[in-house]
Amino acid sequence: MAREKKITPMMQQYYEVRKTLPANTLLLFRLGDFYEMFHEDAEVGAQVLGITLTKRSDYKMAGIPFHAAEQYIGKVLKVGMKVAICEQVETPQAGKLVKRALTRILTPGTTIEDNQLDSQRNHYLAAIEYDKAGFSLAWIDLSTGEFRIAHDSKPDDLLPVLVSIDPAELLLIEGTQENWQKHSHNNPVFEELIHFANSRSTSEQPAFQFDCDSGSQAVMEILGVINLEGFGIDKTHDALGCAGALLHYARETLRSEPKNLSSISEYSSKASLLIDPATLRNLEIFKSTRGLREGSLIEAINGCKTAAGARLLEQWLIAPERDIPELNRRLDSVEQFFGNPMAATELQSTLKSVRDIQRILSRMQNRLRNPRELGGVRDTLAQIPELKASIQEVASADPADTNPLDGLTNRLHELPALTELLDRALKEELPSKLDDGGYIATGYDPELDRMLSLTTDNKVWLADLESGERERTGIKNLKVKYNGAFGYFIEVTKSNLSLVPENYIRKQTTVNAERFITEDLKVKEKEIFHAEENSKRREEELFLGLIEAVLEESAALKETAAALAELDVFCGWSEIARRWDYSKPELNDTDLLDIDQGRHPVVEQMLRKDSQGLAGSHAFVPNGINISASNNQIHLITGPNMAGKSTFIRQVALITLMAQVGCWVPAASAKIGVVDRIFSRVGASDDLARGNSTFMVEMNETANILNNATESSLIILDEIGRGTSTYDGLSIAWSVIEHLHRDTEAGPKTLFATHYQELTQLDKHLNRLENYSVAVKEWNDDIVFVRQVVKGAADRSYGIQVARLAGLPTPVIDRAKEILEKLESDDSTVTVSSPTPTPVAKPRKKIKVAKDENQLGLF
Ligand SMILES: Nc1ncnc2c1ncn2[C@@H]1O[C@H](COP(=O)(O)OP(=O)(O)OP(=O)(O)O)[C@@H](O)[C@H]1O
């Protein structure tokens, strides 16, 4: 029989904690100066962190030094796992098991530590519930205190915001993912949700945690209110269940209430410009198709100098507006800085010294405090008077009575008493760790000064002791030293031992020397330890007092931080507008989109970069558009490959979006009738990983557009139908256009780029369709791209010329020309001449318009 193994009390303690943890969690168990992992955790941890796996008696172990823990924890969170921290919560005593407790569970969505967050991006934890009542959503950023909910009967209307917030972690009711899988067959919403959940850390929680009543109660409790009317939210709001689940999870992981939540707000899809997930990807709003920030719209229009500014810009892009007064406030604010470049530049350079108050405050409220961040509050407050004065300079240049910047200035609080206190209390240079001590300025607290002078006196006493003893004993290299194990001692080298006086008490022998203490030194040592302990305790007390003083002003500080972020976005936008020659768009509620000399914000910057800042042959060619839902609703755009069709239709969508976040636009002028949605079907975004063929994706996206577009929407469609056979594709493209045109007075504004020449005939039949083309010049059988959008259809497609430009071998080009000629002459008997295969598609025939019925016939 196997001998029963004895478990040590410490390991017993370990197992007790381990069994309470959620799945996918590594337990870091504090043992002295190390966090240790045991058993399976050690194996996983060693692999994820690249550290050594060791074996002690019969279990595996892996450890990390406690002072370097943060960077290791960051690595674990990055792979989507959680980390539980079990700390020693009392001073260890020899022979006694030290008390330990779980102090924190760090998860990808709830971490608030500085070096585990991307300072430029919001960091959300989201909860979703999708049932018969509709789609509910709540999200929270624990690092800033932002807390929002949303409910919609149509999930399509909330997918845009869900995908845009891109949460680090997702909470779902137990069994949800299995349920989604069951319903996913040919249902794009479920497919999108499954893909969304699979691409981030997801935790399924018991259904009771999503209960609406208890959620509502929990939200009111945490915000300290008896109803939610003050936030414009009904107590029975369907998404309060999700909000409750978030709070429950936050409490579990922080091991205490989140203390930095002071408000909750509702996101309404009705008040926002909605951009469905496919369009967000296609238009490369938050990242390029290669998955990078570089090449995205957000990168092109980010001129922020502070992290909080960059995060606000992201928030505005997450929920673009339809509210014209709010958009005008932003556009007007940019104008103020645009007109005063000197002041704007000055403001921007001052903003560089502003610290991230939103996140610092959130950490302070949740017990993560350090002297350097406290100093950050001081340094930021010190900038406020100067910032206010600079804004006033800008604002006073405007003779109007009310200035768009007034509201912003009023939200910047100088807090003179707090500023003075922090100035007086803190040293200039501050440590990042509380334990390091030495952060309170001399003269702030007489008590601390007295304790510190004792320590200084003691150091003098020790120095005096060394020189005095050297003289008294005649031992020239006698030293007074200190180490952690023995405290203070006198060290004498072996060669001088004969000179050691009688009152020295031998303590330790080393290879070359003997160590001694004396009665006096022992007494002094006690005094020194006592004084150091006292001064450290006193310093921490004072630190807590200062934290209290900051937290008392948390509401004003929060408001100031938010205003600073706005200021940063406006200044950044004004600088971009100047640098790239943007103009202020005029927003209205008509059905018109009128852009004069528009440019693509990202391609324009890329071209300039490629030409190392020089204009000329690499300069972007501007193009305008005038399109309205009730007049010329559909623009059919033809033109050769590479001519610039996709770029043009995308730039129209991007300019509209930019105007609806309040940013100036790359155009000579723009009048934008506010749109409710932007849809796109652009490019071939293969989705094989999600089990869909290219054509299936194209049709899913098209179906979504046809089902959800309204007269106030903007649609850009690029080569619909090209993923299938010519006739099928043409027929689909044709009927899509007919459907969008509708028999009514107006329809969604649509830009339709195509290579199907046949469709250009549709203008004879559909009175709100106009033909446009991107012009090229022909020169000796070659083509030159001029990138200009002109009225009228393109006469031919020039595919073969473009293929030659791309470097296709000459024999292939010559043979292609031969085949094309035969096909165009309606001769279906193309001679087979190896190695070029016979074309499989039937030759294309011309479209005829059946004159008498006003109907189109294909054959
Ligand atoms: N207005 C413009 N000014 C300068 N360069 C442009 C402009 N429009 C497009 N380009 C350049 O031309 C390239 C091709 O443009 P785009 O992809 O829009 O062509 P396309 O007509 O849609 O081609 P295809 O039909 O093959 O998809 C772009 O990558 C861009 O670099």
The ligand as a Tripos MOL2 file, in Angstrom:
@<TRIPOS>MOLECULE
LIG
   31    33     1     0     0
SMALL
NO_CHARGES

@<TRIPOS>ATOM
      1 N1         -7.3010   60.4740  -56.0270 N.pl3     1 LIG1
      2 C1         -6.1300   59.8400  -56.0120 C.ar      1 LIG1
      3 N2         -4.9760   60.5150  -56.0330 N.ar      1 LIG1
      4 C2         -3.7960   59.8700  -56.0480 C.ar      1 LIG1
      5 N3         -3.6610   58.5420  -55.9900 N.ar      1 LIG1
      6 C3         -4.7890   57.7960  -55.9430 C.ar      1 LIG1
      7 C4         -6.0690   58.4050  -55.9520 C.ar      1 LIG1
      8 N4         -6.9940   57.4370  -55.9160 N.ar      1 LIG1
      9 C5         -6.3300   56.2710  -55.8800 C.ar      1 LIG1
     10 N5         -5.0050   56.4790  -55.8890 N.ar      1 LIG1
     11 C6         -3.9560   55.4380  -55.8840 C.3       1 LIG1
     12 O1         -4.3300   54.4230  -56.7770 O.3       1 LIG1
     13 C7         -4.3320   53.1510  -56.1600 C.3       1 LIG1
     14 C8         -5.4780   52.3100  -56.6970 C.3       1 LIG1
     15 O2         -6.7160   52.8660  -56.3620 O.3       1 LIG1
     16 P1         -8.0300   52.0160  -56.1370 P.3       1 LIG1
     17 O3         -7.7460   50.7670  -55.3840 O.co2     1 LIG1
     18 O4         -9.0160   52.9450  -55.5600 O.co2     1 LIG1
     19 O5         -8.4060   51.6470  -57.6280 O.3       1 LIG1
     20 P2         -9.6850   50.8740  -58.1600 P.3       1 LIG1
     21 O6        -10.1820   51.6390  -59.3260 O.co2     1 LIG1
     22 O7        -10.6590   50.6100  -57.0890 O.co2     1 LIG1
     23 O8         -9.0470   49.5370  -58.6490 O.3       1 LIG1
     24 P3         -9.7100   48.0430  -58.7830 P.3       1 LIG1
     25 O9        -10.8580   48.1910  -59.7240 O.co2     1 LIG1
     26 O10        -8.6000   47.2350  -59.3700 O.co2     1 LIG1
     27 O11       -10.1070   47.6320  -57.4040 O.co2     1 LIG1
     28 C9         -4.4710   53.4810  -54.6680 C.3       1 LIG1
     29 O12        -3.8120   52.5340  -53.8950 O.3       1 LIG1
     30 C10        -3.8430   54.8370  -54.5230 C.3       1 LIG1
     31 O13        -2.4830   54.7230  -54.1790 O.3       1 LIG1
@<TRIPOS>BOND
     1     1     2 1
     2     2     3 ar
     3     2     7 ar
     4     3     4 ar
     5     4     5 ar
     6     5     6 ar
     7     6     7 ar
     8     6    10 ar
     9     7     8 ar
    10     8     9 ar
    11     9    10 ar
    12    10    11 1
    13    11    12 1
    14    11    30 1
    15    12    13 1
    16    13    14 1
    17    13    28 1
    18    14    15 1
    19    15    16 1
    20    16    17 2
    21    16    18 1
    22    16    19 1
    23    19    20 1
    24    20    21 2
    25    20    22 1
    26    20    23 1
    27    23    24 1
    28    24    25 2
    29    24    26 1
    30    24    27 1
    31    28    29 1
    32    28    30 1
    33    30    31 1
@<TRIPOS>SUBSTRUCTURE
     1 LIG1         1 GROUP 0 **** ****
